[in-house]
Amino acid sequence: MGALNSLSTFDSEGRKRSQAGKAKYLGLTGTFLNVWITVGCATAMALFGYDQGVFGGIIVTPDFLETMGNPDSELQGTIVSLYDIGCFFGAMATAVFGERLGRKKTLLIGVVVMSIGAVLQTCSFSVAQMIVARLITGLGNGVNTATAPVWQSETSKPSWRGRLVVLETIMVTVGFSLSNWMTYGFSFVQGSISWRFPIAFQLVFSFILLGTIPWLPESPRWLLAHGQQEEGVAVLVALEGDDATPQDDIIVSQKAEILEAVRLETMHTPGWKDIMRGHTGETGMIKRLALGAGTQWMQQLVGINVTSYYLPLVLQNSVGLSNNLSRLLAACNSVSYLFFSFGGLMLIEKAGRRKLMMWGAAGQCFCYILITAMLSRTDDPMDGTKFGAAATAFFFLYYVFYGISWHSVPWLYPTEINSLSMRTKGAAVATASNWISNYIVVQITPPGIAHLGWRFYIIWAVFNASFIPLIWLVYPETANRHLEDIDRIYRENKGMIFVFNKEEVIQVERPHRFVVAEQMDRRDEEVEGTEL
């Protein structure tokens, strides 16, 4: 009887603690709490997309150019691209300090820094002020983009995780589309408000984030990894909902899985010095790190930011359209881009990562070849307008191919190809690769268009063409695989670089022997449980 009373008291106390924990999050639990976290993370990614696209419309605004002293094409590229340098350092700072501070605090710092940058951009009256403001904004955005996906994945139910990661990449496009329509609408307004308001509108996202993040739970994984077990369990209970308690089997199981994963990471995760020296003790680790970072590097070299940052400038200077029509077409294109991004959501598992990247690169190469051919004829006195219209159509088609393929895959692949012990560092290296390559492309585009004209677009056709054989030769398929499958493949194929001749490494379906092995392991566990 005493034992039963003790158990009853224990369960009652557990329920009281769990209810107290839930009250912290505005009374939200389960699905509602998961949705609210997604709102916060998706807003951070939408802000990323908005900030990425807003300067495309501003850089062709007469009042902005006059206020900045009519900068030449090289200086225009510098003003826009230094934002990416800020993002690079923000991402690297997160890799160093983010684990110490936790997901919530890190993201709040990123939002505050980005807000300061947005205010400074809005108030700028010189190139020097704008460059400093762009760097600060980029620093905050680098922190946000390195933190929000991690926080989302660590608080999401496993069955939702993959879809939510893709949803976040789509939210980038939502922000990008909004910025294009915002700058188009304000192009009809005279004076500095035509560019200051679109920049200041970033603060709307910041207000949503600052009004959301403080009331949401910290990552339970981070809490448990840093010894805050009671708080970590309380968060797991709140996320589970349905009157869950710390004693429920699902909560006990989740806690055990997280603590075991943390134990393995602590034992096996190499330091940065070990990685640089190649002394990691992990099969294929450097190759997998390079493959993950390579997807982000290639994402920029397929030519997306030639147009996402500068499409109005491209249509105005390369095609010869009017300022107003260039802005309108850029805004319409952003809607098409958003629509076809959902196509990637449907195909990413069925087609696999390799085929999507190869098909996408082939389509993008085709578009840039025809863009180059059409733009080379825009000086034709008889048919120049027709050739310009055709070039514009192929810019639109380029976004169809990109939205379906390269828009999402490079954000997923680094997480999938790297092992558990290297996942955090692999994500940091991939994000840094994204921003540094982004900087290069954004820096060279205005002078490239100014000095090379239509020949500038040949560069991106060549890059896209070269990536097709590269992916076919060396990139393993990661779709429909358990992360442990990738580890096993690299253990069994030491020294593997080329994969094109290894059917089970490149097939979209999960290899049958892995399915059989998993079934055998489950059977053994059931037998052991029965014997006990």
N, C-alpha and C positions, 0 to 999 in steps of 0.2 A: 504493500500500500504506500509505504514511504517512497519507494522507487517510482511509482506511478505519479505521486504528487510532485516529485522532483522533476520528472520528465515533463509534466504538465506546466510546471513553473518555468522550465527552460524554454519550452515552446512558446509560452506566453511572452516571456521576455524577448525572445527572438522576433515575435510579431510586433512588439512595441518598438524595438529598435528599427525594424524594417519600415514601419509606418512613419517613424520620426525621420528616417532617411528620405522617404518619398516626399514628405512635406517640404523638403528643401527645394524641390524642383517644381514649385508652383502647383503641387498636387498631381502632377502628370506622371503616369507610369506606363509601362508596356509600349504598345504601338504609338500612343500619343507622344510619349517621351522620345521614342525613336524618330518620329516624324519631326519633332521640334529640333532635335539635334541635326537632322538632315537639312532643315531650313537654314540653320546657322552655317553649316559647311557649304551648302549650295550657294548661299549668298556670298560667301567668301570667294567661291570660284566664279560666280557671275561678276563680281567686282573685278576679278582678274581679267575676264573677257572684255568688260566695259573699258577698262583702262588700256587694254591692248588695242582696241579699235578707235578710241575717241580721238587720238591725235591724227588719224588718217583724214578726218574731216577738218581738223583745226589747221593743219599745215598748209591748207589751200585757202584759208580765210584771209581776206585782204587786211582787215584790221589787225589780226595777229601778226602777219608778216611786217606790217608797217610799225607796230609797237616794238617788234624785235629787231628793227633796223634792216628789214628786207635781207635776211641771211641767204647766202648762196647755197647751192645744193649740198656741198660738203658740210656746211654748218647745220643745215636742216637735218641731215643724217645724224650728226652728233647730238643735237638736241633730243631727237627721238630715241636714239639707240642707247644713250647713257642710262636710261631707265632700266635697260636689261642688265647693265653692269651692277646697278643697285640690287636688282632681283638676284643676280648671281651671288653677291655677298650676303644677302639676306638668307638665301637657301643654305649657304655654307655655315653661316652663324647658327642657324637652326640645327644643323648636324652636330655642332659643337656644344651648344647650350640648351637646345630644346629638350633633351632627355632629362636634364637637371631640373628644369622649370616645370615640366608637365605640359600637356596639350593645351589646356585652357589658358594658362598664364601666357604661354608663348603666342597663342593666337591673338589674345587681347593686346599684347605688346605690338604685334604686327599690325593690327587694326589701328591702334593709336598712332604709330609711326606713319602709316599710310595716310591717315587723316591729316596729320601735320603737313605731309608732302602735298596733299590735295589743296589745302588752304594756301600754302606757299605758291603753288602753281597758279591758283586763281588770282593771287595778288601780285604776280610778277609783272615787271615793267622793263626787264632787260634780259638778254640772253644768259648772262651769268646767274641771275636769280632763277631763271627757268631751269637751267642745267642742275643747280643745287637742289631745286624742288623735285625735279625728275629723279635724281639719284635717291633722295629720301623716300619718295613714293615707291620706287622700285625696291628699296631695302625692305619696306613693310610688306610689299606684295610677295617678295621672295620668301619671307617668313610665313605668310599666309598659305602660299601654295605648297610649301613643304610640310605644313602642319595639318591643315584641314582634312586632306585625304586620310592621313594616319588616324586622326581623331575619329573620323567617320567609320573607318574599318574596325577600329577597336571598340566601338560602342554599338555596332550593328549586329543584328542576328545573322548567323552564318548564311541562312537561306536568302538574305537580302543583299549580302555584301557586294557580290559581283555587279548586280543591277545598279546599286547605288554609286559604285565607282564610275560606271558608264554615264549615269545620270549627271554626275558632277562635271564630266567632260562636256556633256550637252549644255549644262548651265553656263559654261564658258562661252559657248556660241550664243546663248540667250543674251548675255551681257554684251557680246560683240555686236549683235544685231541691234540692240537697244541704242548703243553708242552711235551707230551709223544713222539711225532715224533721228536721234537727238541732234546730231550735228547738221543733218539735212534740214530739219525744221528750223533751227536757229540760223541757218544761212540766209533766211529771209529777213533777219533782224539786223539793223544797222548798229555800229559801234562795238565796243569791247564785250558787251554782253553776249555777242554772237559766238564767242569762244570761251569766255570766262564761266558762263553758266554751265555749259556741258562738262567742263572740268570740275566745277563745284558740285555737280550732281553726284559725283562719287561719294560725297558725304552722306547721301541717303542710304547707301549700302552700309556705310560705317555706323550710322545710327541704329540700323536693324541689328547689326552684329553686336554693338555695345549694349543694346537692350535685350539681347538674347543670351549671349555666351555666359555672363556672370551667374545666370540662374540655372545653367545646365550642369550635368555631372561631369567630373573628370573621367578620363579613360579608366575603366576598372583594371585594365592590364597594367597601366602605369602605376596605379595605386598599389596593386599587389606586388609589382616588381620592386617597389620602393618601401616595402614593409608596412604599408598602411592597410592591413588585411581587413579590419573591421569596416573601414570606409569602402574598400574595394568590393567586399561582399554586399554591402548596402546598395551600391550602385548596380551590381548584377541583379539584385532583387528588384530594384526599381525598374530596370530595363526589361526584366521578364514580365512584370505586371501580374495580373490575374491572382492577386492575393498571395503571391509567392512569399516564402520565408527563407531565412538562411539555412534551414535544415532540409529543404526540399532537395531531392536527388539531383535535379537539373542544375541547381545552384552549386551544390557540392561538387558535381562533375565539372562544371565550368571553372570553378576555382582551382580544382586539381589540374586540369589541362593547362591553365594559364601558368600556374606555378611550375609545372613540369617544363613548359616551353621556356620560361625564364631561366630555370636551372640549366637547361641545355645551352641556351644562348650564353649564359655566364661562363660555362665551361669551355665552349668552342668558338665564341666570337673572337676573331683576330683583331688586333689593334691596327691603327693606320700605319705604323712603322712596319709591322709584319706584312701588311698588304704591299707596301712600296718595295719591300725586299723580296716579296714572293714567298715568304716563310709563313704559310698559313696552315699547312697540314690538311688542306681540304682539296679534294680532287676537282680540277677544272674551275676553281674559284675565280682566277684572274680572267679566264676566257668568258665566263658567265657574266662577270662584272662588266667586261668590255661589250658583250652583246647587248646587255640591258642599256648601257649608256649610249651604245651605237644607235639604237632605235630613236632616242631623243635627238641625237645629233642629225640623223638622217631626216627626221621630221622637219627640221628647219631647212635643210638643203634641198628638199623637194620643192621649195619655192613658195611656201604658204605665206610667209611674212613679207615677201615682195609685194603681195597684194593686201594682206589683212591690215598692215600698218599704212599702206599707201595707195589703196585702190583708187580713190578719187584723183590722186596725183598721177597715177598710171594712166587712167582713162583721159585725163586732161592733157598731159604732156606727151604720152605715147600715141594715143588714139586720136587726140585732137578734138575731144568733146568739150562742150561748154562747162563752166564750173558747176552750174546748177544741175545739168544733166548727169555729170560725173557723180555728184553726190547722190542723186536720186537712184541711179543704177547701182551704186555701191550699197545703198540701203536695201534695194530689192534683192540684190545678190545675197545679202546677209540672211534674208528670210529663206531663200532657196537652200543656202548652206545649212541652216538650222533644220529644215525639213529632211534633208538627206543624211544628216547626222543620225537620225533615228533608224535609217537603213542599216547603219553599222551595228546598232543594237540588236537587230534581227539576224544579221549575218555572222557576227563575230565568233559564235560557237559552231555554226554549221559549216562555214567556209574555212575556219581556222585562221591563225595569225599570219602564217607564211603566205597563203594564197591572197588574203586581203591586201597585204603589203605589196606583193608582186603585181597583182591586178591593178591596184591603185597607182603604183609607180608607172606602169605601162600606160594607163589612161592619162595620167598627168603629163607624161613625156609626149604623148600624142597631142595633147592640148597645147603644150608649149611650142612644139614644132609648128603647128598651124598658126599659133599666135605670132610667132616669129615671121612666118611666111606672109601673113596678112599685113602685119605692121610694116614690113619692108615695101609694101605697095600703097601705103596711105598717101604718098606724095603724088600718085597718079592723078593728073588733072581731070580725067574723065570719071574714073571709078574709085577714087581714093576714099570717098565716104562709105561706099559699099564694103571695101576692104576693112575699114575701121569698124563697121558694124559687125562684120564676121569675126574680127579679133575680139570684140567685146563678148560675143556669144561664146567663144571658146574660153574666155576668162570665167564665165558662168559655169561652163561644163567642167572646168578644172575643179571648181568647188564641189561639184557633184561627186567626182571621184575621190577627192580629199575627204569630204564629209563622211563617206561610207567607209573609208579605209584608214588613212593615216591620222584621222582626227582622234581616234580612241586607242588604237593598238599600242602606240608608243608609251601610253600611260599605264597600260596593263602589263606589258612584257617585262619590264625590269623587276616587278614584284614577283612574277611567275618564274623567271629564269634563275633568279638568285635563291640560294638556300636560306633556311630559317636564320642561320647565324649571320648571314650577310644581307638580309632583307633591308634593314634600316640604312646601312652604309650604301647598299646598291641603289636605293631610292635617292639618297643624297647625291651620289655621283651622277646619276641619270638626270636629276633636276638641275644640277650645276652645268652639265653638258648642254641641256636644253637652253639655259639662259646665255651661256657664252657663245653658242652658235647662233642664237637669236640675235645677239648683239652684232655679230659680224654681218649677218644678212641685212639687218635694219640700217647699219652704218653705211654699207656700200650701195644700197639701192638708189637713193636720190642722185649721187654722182654717176652711178652706173647708167641710169636712164638719161642723164644730161649729156654724158660723153659718148656712150656707145649706141644710144638710140635702140632700134629694134634688135641689134646684135646682142644686147644685154640678156635677152630672154633665151638665147642659145645655151647659156651657162646652166640654166635650170632644166632644160631638156636633157642635157648631157648627164647631169647628176641623177635625174630620175631613171634614165636608161641604164646607168652603171649600177644602180641599186638592185635591179631585177636579178642579175646573175649573182650578186653578192648575197642576197637573201637566200636564193636557191642553193648556193654552195654551203653556207656556214650556219644558217639560223635553224635551230631545232623547232619543231612544233610544240606549243605549250597548251593548246586548247584541249579540253576534255582529259587533262592529266591531273592527278594528285601531285602536289608539290614534291612529295617523296619519290614519285616516279622519275622526276628530273634528276634528283640526287642519285637514284639507282643507275640511270642511264650513263651519267658521267663517271660513276664508280666502275661500271662495267666496260666503259670505252675510254680508258685513260689515254690522254694525248689526242682526243678527238677534236679535230678542227672542221673537217669537211663532213657534211651530213647528207648530201644529196643522194648518196648510194646506200643509205641505211633506212630501209622502209619503215621500221617501227619508230624511228626517231622523227620522221617527217609526216607520217600519216595523221589524219585529223582524228580518227577514232582512237580511243585509248587502247594500247596493245593488249591483246587477249591474255597474255601470260600475267600481266599485272592484275587483271580482274580476277583470274584464278587464284593468284597468290593471296589477294585480299580476302577472298572467300575462305581459303584454307586457314588464314589467321583468325578469322571470325569463328570458324568451326572449333579451332583449338581453344579459343577463349571460352566458348560456351561449354566445352567438355571440362575445362578446368573449373569453371564456375559450378558445374553440376557435381563434380567430385568433392568440392569444398562444402 
